[in-house]
Amino acid sequence: MTQKKTSARKEPIPKELYDVLACPMCKSDVRYNEAKTALICVKCGNRYPIKEGIPVMLPPVCSSVNS
């Protein structure tokens, strides 16, 4: 994984954590959106919100119902 660039202003996620985060679906790097309120996967485009400084990166929860 390559080093990610961040701006000089206060980051919502500690740099040490941000540098190792990856999309749980495709394992690619993630980047902040412009407002730094979410992480966006650079490959698949999935969006993961940041809630109180914690990236919510759970894959979608789904289940099937057998008839």
C-alpha positions in Angstrom: 0.0 0.0 0.0 1.3 3.4 -0.9 1.6 6.4 1.5 -1.5 8.5 1.4 -1.4 12.3 1.1 -3.4 14.3 3.6 -3.8 18.1 4.1 -2.3 20.1 6.9 -5.6 20.7 8.7 -6.8 18.4 11.5 -7.6 15.0 10.2 -10.7 13.1 11.5 -8.8 9.8 11.7 -5.3 9.4 13.2 -2.7 9.2 10.5 -1.4 5.9 11.8 -4.8 4.3 11.3 -5.6 6.1 8.0 -2.4 4.9 6.4 -3.4 1.2 6.9 -7.1 1.4 6.0 -8.4 -0.4 2.9 -11.8 -1.0 1.4 -13.3 -4.2 3.1 -14.9 -5.2 -0.2 -12.1 -5.0 -2.8 -9.0 -4.3 -0.5 -8.0 -1.1 -2.4 -6.9 2.2 -0.8 -9.4 4.6 0.5 -9.2 8.4 0.4 -11.1 11.2 2.3 -13.9 12.8 0.4 -13.6 16.6 0.0 -15.4 17.4 3.3 -13.4 14.7 5.2 -16.7 13.2 6.4 -16.3 9.9 4.6 -13.7 7.6 3.0 -14.1 6.6 -0.6 -12.5 3.5 -2.2 -10.3 4.5 -5.1 -11.2 1.3 -7.0 -14.8 0.4 -6.5 -16.1 3.8 -5.2 -17.7 2.5 -2.1 -18.3 5.3 0.5 -17.7 4.7 4.2 -18.9 7.5 6.6 -16.7 8.7 9.5 -18.7 8.9 12.7 -17.1 10.7 15.7 -13.7 10.0 14.2 -14.4 6.3 13.6 -14.6 5.0 10.0 -17.7 2.8 9.6 -16.4 0.2 7.2 -18.7 -2.7 7.6 -19.8 -4.4 4.4 -23.5 -4.2 3.6 -25.5 -6.6 5.8 -27.9 -8.7 3.8 -29.7 -12.0 4.1 -31.9 -14.1 1.9 -35.2 -15.6 2.9 -35.9 -19.1 1.5 -39.5 -19.6 0.5 
